[in-house]
Amino acid sequence: MTRGKRIYALDTNVLLHDPTSLFRFEEHDVFIPMTVLEELDEKKSGGSELARNARQTSRFLNELIERGNGHGIKDGLPLTDPQGIKLGRGGAAGKLWFQSRTADSHRKADNEILAAVLDLRERHPDTPVVLVSKDINLRIKASIYGIAAEDYENDRALDDFALLFSGHAELPEDFWQRHPEVRSWSERGHTFYELAAAKDEEWHPHQCLYLPGDAGIELRVLGITDGKARLKLLDDYSGHTHTVWGISARNREQNFALNVLMDPEVDFVTLLGTAGTGKTLLALAAGLAQVMDQQRYREIIMTRATVSVGEDIGFLPGTEEEKMTPWMGALTDNLEVLANPEEGGAWGRAATNDLLASRVKIRSLNFMRGRTFLGRYVIIDEAQNLTPKQMKTLITRAGPGTKMICLGNVEQIDTPYLTETSSGLTYAVDRFKGWQHSAHITLRRGERSRLADFASEAL
């Protein structure tokens, strides 16, 4: 092997998590233990995401073997990808190596991988060998044996979750003094401002800005062109006279969320927040107002990742919608709040429930591949449990006239191998923050009950 390069030994879970990880180590070499190939073979059957990734990894390996036939597997296969995946710096690419010795099938798979890495290190004492695994226990075992071990971090949207774009920012008290040349005008009942954006003001489209205190004001950035920012005065949904389907904003962030949810120019909205901040209620209220009253969308479609918090209760009976109903407690709970007419008594409530149910459809995440939503208002709940690839699959279902809302709390990730920085929701927030037709709001204040608020802080 070439001197000056590191050798990265990949665990099975890395390839199952991201098949393109083969090409993500720049100019360094990649080593695949025999046990990893055997585990990929075991995981390839079925229609799950893991099975698809196992088959894709096998296809990548087969293509590399076919393309590098002249070099021979024993000499290492050049890690070049025909689809333009970025490889090493300056066009340099590492090589792919396979374990040539047969693994002992009587030993545990993790121990076989460790033995293969130890053997590799002995055969190449001058080359640093690093084990890459998403399994914490395997990394601990590797550390005991003196093997350098790392988590696979290439899929991280950012290094620290605290750096994630919040979607709103507080303006300094002397904001208007800093911008003496401000042009303002009114159009269709809304107030707009245009001013020169300073270099330290890193604003993004549809970011919400607020000035606290007596001269309080709430603005939204519509766009920045040639150094000039166009701002719009936000609608006030905090009063009882201006509500969305009977729901008023209880805090500043909820008002920001309702503004972007009700704006037809915003096609993609992400709402982050802890339990009880009102994510689902606000998204549903805005959806019902635009489906029922404004008839901007044909219907509401709601889906979520079906990941259990505790033990699985087994197979569920019925149709797709009936199977999804137990997972959609958040939907039914919030519909009870929204479908509560003041007049009409029990008959009126029953009629309203039937009407709303006819315009709200529950769909399973498993059957989204290949679909196209036209003129729909799509709510993706519990989006923190989605991988970046699953998030891409869902967002690309959007057809003309469709608006997509992603809700989630990254503190409640239930999927193995996903973290706050690698969740599909974090990935979407970071990648979409600069797009002209997307908005993100982080909701911080709980409004469910004093009990829920205290539990969120104390437990």
C-alpha positions in Angstrom: 0.0 0.0 0.0 1.1 3.6 -0.7 3.0 5.3 2.1 1.6 8.6 3.5 -1.9 7.3 3.4 -4.2 6.1 6.1 -6.2 2.9 5.8 -9.8 3.0 6.9 -11.4 -0.3 7.8 -15.2 0.0 7.4 -17.7 -1.8 9.7 -20.9 -3.2 8.1 -23.1 -0.5 9.8 -21.2 2.3 8.0 -22.0 0.8 4.6 -25.6 0.0 5.5 -26.0 3.6 6.7 -24.4 5.2 3.7 -23.3 3.0 0.7 -21.4 6.0 -0.8 -19.1 6.0 2.2 -16.8 3.9 0.0 -16.0 7.1 -1.9 -15.9 9.5 1.1 -12.3 9.0 2.3 -10.6 11.2 -0.2 -7.1 10.0 -1.1 -6.9 7.4 1.6 -7.4 3.6 1.2 -10.4 1.6 2.3 -10.3 -1.9 3.7 -13.3 -4.3 3.7 -13.1 -7.3 6.1 -14.5 -10.6 4.9 -17.0 -10.6 7.8 -18.5 -7.3 6.5 -19.1 -8.9 3.1 -20.8 -11.8 4.8 -23.0 -9.5 6.9 -23.9 -7.5 3.7 -25.1 -10.7 2.1 -27.3 -11.5 5.1 -28.9 -8.1 5.1 -29.6 -7.8 1.3 -33.1 -9.5 1.3 -36.3 -7.5 1.8 -37.6 -4.1 1.0 -36.3 -2.1 4.0 -33.9 0.8 3.8 -31.1 -1.4 5.2 -31.7 -4.1 2.6 -31.7 -1.5 -0.2 -28.4 0.0 1.1 -26.9 -3.5 1.4 -27.7 -4.2 -2.3 -26.4 -0.8 -3.4 -23.1 -1.4 -1.5 -22.8 -4.8 -3.2 -23.4 -3.1 -6.6 -20.7 -0.5 -5.9 -18.2 -3.2 -5.0 -19.0 -5.2 -8.1 -18.6 -2.2 -10.3 -15.3 -1.4 -8.8 -14.1 -5.0 -9.3 -15.3 -5.0 -13.0 -13.6 -1.6 -13.7 -10.4 -2.5 -12.0 -10.1 -6.0 -13.6 -6.8 -5.2 -15.1 -5.2 -4.2 -11.8 -6.2 -7.3 -9.8 -7.9 -7.4 -6.5 -4.7 -8.2 -4.6 -3.1 -5.0 -5.7 -6.1 -2.9 -4.6 -8.9 -1.4 -6.7 -8.8 2.3 -7.6 -11.7 4.1 -5.9 -13.0 6.0 -8.9 -16.7 6.6 -9.3 -18.3 7.2 -12.8 -21.1 9.3 -11.3 -18.9 12.1 -10.2 -18.8 11.6 -6.5 -16.0 13.8 -5.1 -12.9 11.7 -4.2 -9.5 12.8 -3.0 -7.9 16.2 -3.1 -6.4 17.2 -6.4 -8.1 14.3 -8.2 -6.2 11.7 -6.2 -8.1 8.6 -5.1 -7.3 5.8 -2.7 -7.6 2.1 -3.3 -10.1 -0.5 -2.1 -8.6 -3.6 -0.3 -10.4 -6.8 0.7 -9.4 -9.2 3.4 -8.0 -12.3 1.6 -8.2 -14.7 4.5 -11.3 -16.5 5.4 -13.1 -15.5 8.6 -13.8 -18.0 11.4 -17.6 -18.4 11.4 -17.6 -19.7 15.0 -16.4 -16.3 16.4 -18.6 -13.2 16.8 -18.7 -10.9 13.8 -17.3 -7.9 15.8 -14.3 -10.0 17.0 -13.7 -11.2 13.4 -13.6 -7.6 12.2 -11.2 -6.6 15.1 -8.9 -9.6 14.2 -8.9 -8.6 10.6 -7.9 -5.0 11.5 -5.2 -6.2 13.9 -3.8 -8.4 11.1 -3.9 -5.5 8.7 -2.0 -3.3 11.1 0.7 -6.0 11.6 1.2 -6.3 7.8 1.4 -2.5 7.3 3.2 -1.2 10.5 4.1 2.1 8.7 0.6 3.0 7.7 -2.0 4.3 10.2 -5.0 2.0 10.3 -8.3 3.4 11.5 -11.5 1.4 12.2 -14.7 3.3 11.2 -17.9 2.1 12.9 -21.1 3.5 14.1 -21.2 0.8 16.8 -20.0 2.4 20.1 -19.3 -1.0 21.7 -17.1 -2.0 18.8 -15.2 1.2 19.0 -14.6 0.6 22.8 -13.3 -2.9 22.0 -11.0 -1.4 19.4 -9.6 1.1 21.9 -8.9 -1.8 24.3 -6.8 -3.4 21.6 -5.0 -0.1 20.8 -6.8 0.3 17.4 -7.7 3.8 16.4 -11.5 3.9 16.0 -13.8 6.7 14.8 -17.5 7.2 14.1 -18.5 7.8 10.5 -19.0 11.6 10.4 -19.1 12.4 6.7 -22.9 12.5 6.8 -23.0 15.2 9.5 -24.7 18.4 8.4 -22.6 20.4 10.8 -20.0 19.7 13.6 -22.0 21.1 16.5 -25.8 21.1 16.7 -25.7 24.4 18.6 -24.5 26.0 15.3 -27.7 25.0 13.5 -29.6 27.9 11.9 -32.5 28.9 14.3 -34.6 30.8 11.7 -34.9 34.0 13.8 -32.5 36.6 15.3 -32.7 39.5 17.6 -31.8 42.9 16.2 -29.6 45.4 18.1 -31.3 48.3 19.9 -29.6 50.8 17.5 -30.8 48.9 14.4 -32.6 51.9 12.8 -29.6 54.2 13.6 -27.3 51.8 11.8 -29.6 51.9 8.8 -30.6 55.6 8.3 -31.4 55.2 4.6 -34.5 53.0 4.7 -37.1 52.9 2.1 -40.6 51.8 3.2 -43.9 51.3 1.3 -47.2 49.7 1.7 -48.6 47.1 -0.8 -51.8 45.0 -0.4 -52.1 45.8 3.3 -48.5 44.9 4.1 -45.6 47.1 5.0 -42.2 46.6 3.3 -38.7 48.0 3.9 -35.6 48.1 1.8 -32.2 48.8 3.4 -28.5 48.1 2.8 -27.5 44.9 4.6 -24.3 45.2 6.6 -21.5 42.6 6.3 -22.1 41.3 9.8 -25.8 40.7 9.1 -25.8 37.2 7.7 -29.5 37.0 6.9 -31.2 34.2 4.9 -34.5 34.3 3.0 -37.6 34.2 5.2 -35.5 34.5 8.4 -37.5 36.4 11.1 -36.0 39.4 12.8 -37.3 41.1 15.9 -36.5 44.2 17.9 -37.6 43.8 21.6 -38.6 46.5 24.0 -41.0 49.4 23.6 -40.0 50.0 20.0 -40.6 46.3 19.3 -41.1 45.2 15.7 -41.1 41.8 13.9 -39.8 41.5 10.4 -39.2 38.8 7.8 -36.3 38.8 5.3 -37.8 38.4 1.8 -34.5 38.4 0.0 -31.2 40.1 -0.5 -30.2 41.4 -3.9 -27.1 43.5 -4.7 -26.4 44.1 -1.0 -29.9 45.4 -0.4 -32.3 43.5 1.9 -36.1 43.5 1.5 -38.0 43.1 4.7 -41.7 42.6 5.4 -43.5 43.5 8.5 -45.0 40.3 10.0 -48.7 39.8 10.5 -49.7 39.6 14.2 -51.5 36.4 15.0 -51.2 36.8 18.7 -54.6 38.5 19.2 -58.1 36.9 19.1 -59.1 39.1 16.1 -56.5 37.7 13.8 -56.3 33.9 14.2 -55.6 30.9 12.0 -58.4 28.4 12.2 -59.2 29.7 15.7 -55.6 29.4 16.8 -53.6 32.4 18.0 -49.8 32.6 18.6 -48.9 32.4 22.3 -45.3 33.6 21.8 -43.0 35.3 19.3 -41.7 32.1 17.7 -45.3 30.8 17.2 -46.1 34.0 15.4 -43.1 33.6 13.2 -44.2 30.0 12.4 -47.7 31.0 11.5 -46.4 33.7 9.1 -44.3 31.3 7.1 -46.9 28.5 7.2 -49.5 30.9 5.7 -47.2 32.3 3.0 -47.9 30.6 -0.4 -44.4 31.7 -1.6 -42.8 29.4 1.0 -42.9 25.8 -0.4 -40.9 24.1 2.4 -41.1 24.8 6.1 -39.1 23.1 8.9 -40.3 23.5 12.6 -37.9 22.4 15.3 -38.9 22.4 19.0 -39.3 20.4 22.2 -42.5 18.7 23.3 -45.4 21.1 23.8 -44.1 24.0 21.7 -47.1 23.7 19.3 -45.4 22.3 16.1 -48.2 20.0 15.1 -51.1 22.3 16.2 -49.7 25.3 14.2 -49.0 23.2 11.1 -52.5 21.6 11.1 -54.3 24.9 11.8 -52.4 26.6 8.9 -53.2 23.6 6.7 -56.9 23.6 7.5 -57.2 27.3 6.9 -55.6 27.0 3.5 -57.4 23.8 2.5 -60.9 24.6 3.8 -61.2 28.4 3.8 -58.7 29.6 1.1 -58.8 26.4 -0.9 -55.2 26.9 -1.8 -54.5 23.2 -1.5 -56.7 20.1 -2.2 -56.1 18.2 1.0 -53.7 17.6 3.9 -51.5 14.6 3.8 -49.8 13.6 7.1 -47.0 10.9 7.5 -44.3 10.0 10.0 -41.5 7.6 10.6 -43.0 4.6 12.4 -40.3 4.1 15.1 -41.6 2.8 18.4 -40.6 4.4 21.7 -40.9 1.1 23.6 -41.4 -2.5 22.6 -43.2 -3.2 19.3 -46.8 -4.4 19.7 -46.8 -6.5 16.6 -48.7 -6.3 13.3 -51.6 -3.9 13.0 -54.8 -4.8 11.3 -56.7 -3.0 8.5 -55.9 -0.7 5.6 -52.9 1.6 5.2 -54.7 4.4 6.9 -56.0 2.1 9.7 -52.5 0.7 10.3 -51.1 4.3 10.6 -53.8 5.5 13.0 -52.0 4.4 16.2 -48.9 6.3 15.1 -51.0 9.4 14.5 -52.1 10.2 18.0 -50.6 13.7 17.6 -52.9 14.3 14.6 -56.1 13.1 16.3 -55.3 15.0 19.5 -54.8 18.2 17.7 -57.8 17.7 15.4 -60.0 17.5 18.5 -58.8 20.9 19.5 -59.3 22.4 16.0 -62.6 20.7 15.3 -64.5 22.1 18.3 -67.2 24.5 17.0 -68.8 26.8 19.5 -72.3 26.2 18.1 -74.1 23.0 17.1 -73.5 20.9 20.1 -72.6 17.2 19.7 -74.1 17.0 16.2 -72.1 20.0 15.1 -68.9 18.5 16.4 -69.6 15.2 14.8 -70.3 16.9 11.4 -67.1 19.0 11.7 -65.0 15.9 12.6 -66.3 14.0 9.5 -65.7 17.0 7.3 -62.1 17.5 8.5 -61.4 13.8 8.3 -62.4 13.8 4.7 -59.7 16.4 3.9 -56.9 15.0 6.1 -55.3 11.8 4.8 -52.8 9.6 6.7 -50.2 7.9 4.6 -47.4 5.5 5.4 -43.8 6.5 4.8 -43.1 3.0 3.4 -45.1 3.6 0.2 -43.9 7.1 -0.7 -41.3 6.0 -3.3 -42.5 6.9 -6.8 -45.4 9.1 -5.7 -46.1 12.7 -6.7 -48.2 15.0 -4.7 -50.1 17.7 -6.6 -51.6 20.7 -4.8 -51.2 19.0 -1.4 -50.3 20.3 2.0 -47.9 17.6 3.3 -47.0 17.3 7.0 -44.0 15.1 7.9 -44.1 14.5 11.7 -41.3 13.1 13.8 -38.9 14.0 11.0 -35.9 13.8 13.4 -36.0 10.0 12.9 -35.4 10.2 9.1 -32.1 9.8 7.5 -30.9 12.4 5.0 -31.6 9.9 2.2 -35.2 9.3 3.4 -35.7 13.0 3.7 -34.6 13.5 0.1 -37.0 10.7 -1.0 -39.9 12.5 0.8 -39.2 16.1 -0.3 -38.8 15.1 -4.0 -42.4 13.7 -3.9 -43.6 17.4 -4.1 -45.3 18.3 -7.3 -46.7 21.7 -8.5 -48.6 23.6 -5.9 -47.5 21.4 -3.0 -46.2 22.7 0.3 -44.2 20.4 2.7 -43.9 20.9 6.4 -41.3 19.0 8.5 -41.8 18.8 12.2 -39.4 17.3 14.8 -37.5 17.4 18.0 -33.9 16.3 17.7 -33.8 15.5 21.4 -36.1 12.6 20.8 -34.3 10.6 18.1 -35.3 6.9 18.4 -33.5 5.6 15.3 -30.2 3.7 15.8 -27.0 5.4 14.3 -28.8 8.8 13.9 -27.6 11.8 16.0 -28.5 15.4 16.3 -26.0 16.4 13.7 -26.7 13.5 11.2 -30.5 13.5 11.4 -32.3 14.1 8.1 -34.2 17.0 9.7 -30.9 18.8 10.7 -29.6 18.1 7.2 -32.7 19.7 5.6 -32.5 22.8 7.8 -28.9 23.4 6.9 -29.2 22.7 3.2 -32.4 24.7 2.6 -31.6 27.8 4.7 -30.4 29.8 1.7 -33.2 28.9 -0.7 -35.7 31.6 -1.6 -38.8 29.4 -1.0 -38.0 27.7 2.3 -38.2 28.8 5.9 -37.2 27.4 9.3 -38.3 28.3 12.8 -37.0 26.9 16.1 -39.7 27.0 18.7 -38.3 27.2 22.2 -41.1 27.9 24.6 -43.5 25.2 25.6 -47.2 26.0 25.7 -48.8 22.6 26.5 -49.1 22.9 30.3 -47.1 23.9 33.3 -46.6 20.1 34.1 -45.2 19.4 30.6 -43.0 22.5 30.7 -41.5 21.5 34.0 -41.0 17.9 32.9 -39.2 19.1 29.8 -36.7 21.0 31.9 -36.4 18.8 35.0 -36.4 15.3 33.6 
